[in-house]
Amino acid sequence: MAEKMDAPVPAKLAEWVDARQAQGLYFFSREEAVKNLQMSDIAFKMAVSRLQKKERILRVLSGFYIIIPLEFSSTRVLPADWFISDLMTHMGRPYYVGLLSAAALHGAAHQQPQQFQVVTTGPLRRLQVRSLSVRFFSKTNFKATPVVSTKVQTGFIPVSTPEGTAIDLIRYARAIGGLDRVLTVLQELGESMDRLKLVNAVKVDGNLAYGQRLGWLLERAGHSELVEGLREWIRERNPLPAKLEPSLPIRGAEKDPRWQLLINTEVEADI
């Protein structure tokens, strides 16, 4: 009796991809596939090419692929939060979901970002594949930001707390649309914040000017009670006057003595 021949390598990869999806895994790396299926480089390229043409998989980074289930066949891509942890592990970088993406996860969804925003320890190029856009922000005092584990479709991801998110909104204000947008987000995000956690987050962050700007903006956003403790803590430290908008001159700016802040621009919310 003739020996049974192995299935074609492309079919092996397709079956393996199906099995991963059945286990709730929506990604794989080239190394994983080659090792598990004992494929040659040429065979892997052939198999991947076939599945990509069928739009069953999508390469989002060199050596890293996501699996596209049937329900996403129209967009041909997965939401970033389905695979971001696996992607960052693949790149060997710690991370947390931050800024507008974190704010949306905390309920401030009015300003839904067009890109998925991630904070990590060093610079990374923006990831843009089809409608998927992931933007990375580099932060030196990365561990100072408080995070919370948040459940998503494929597990749990680290997300900056509402208080940590608010500080980062100040830190990266120019990169996310300016103080007008920050103020708009804070109107909703402030509802999820805790006054004691806010003071502690500013303490740990260590930048008094960020705390001064954040307190002033939260008051303007309608959360005066939330910032009473922060205002007192900042007053005790007697900081130097800080600019509300660091990139603008202070000529003609009025000083807010309660926050030791030079109001050198007008800030208006979008809603």
CORMO-V104124 format. One line per field, one symbol per residue. ss: DSSP state (H for helix, E for strand, - for the rest). phi: phi as a letter, one per 30 degrees, with the letter a starting at -180 (. if undefined). A space follows every 50 residues. Layout:
ss = ???
phi = ???
This chain:
ss = --------HHHHHHHHHHHHHH----EEEHHHHHHHH---HHHHHHHHHH HHH---EEEEE--EEEE--HHH-------HHH-HHHHHHHH---EEE-HH HHHHH----------EEEEE------EEE--EEEEEEE---HHH--EEEE EE--EEEEEE-HHHHHHHHHH-HHHH--HHHHHHHHHHHHHH--HHHHHH HHHHH--HHHHHHHHHHHHH----HHHHHHHHHHHHH----EE------- ---EEE----EEE--------
phi = .ddddddeeedddddddedddddiccaacededdddchcddddddddded ddddhdbbdcaeibbcccdedcdddiacddddbddddddedibdabdbhd ddeddcjdcdceddbdcbcbcadbddcbbhddbcccccbdceddddbbdc dbeckbbdbddeddddddddeceddckjdddeedddeddedcccdddddd ddeddicddddddddddddddjbdddceddddddeddhddecddcedcdc eiddccddchbcdcacbbddb
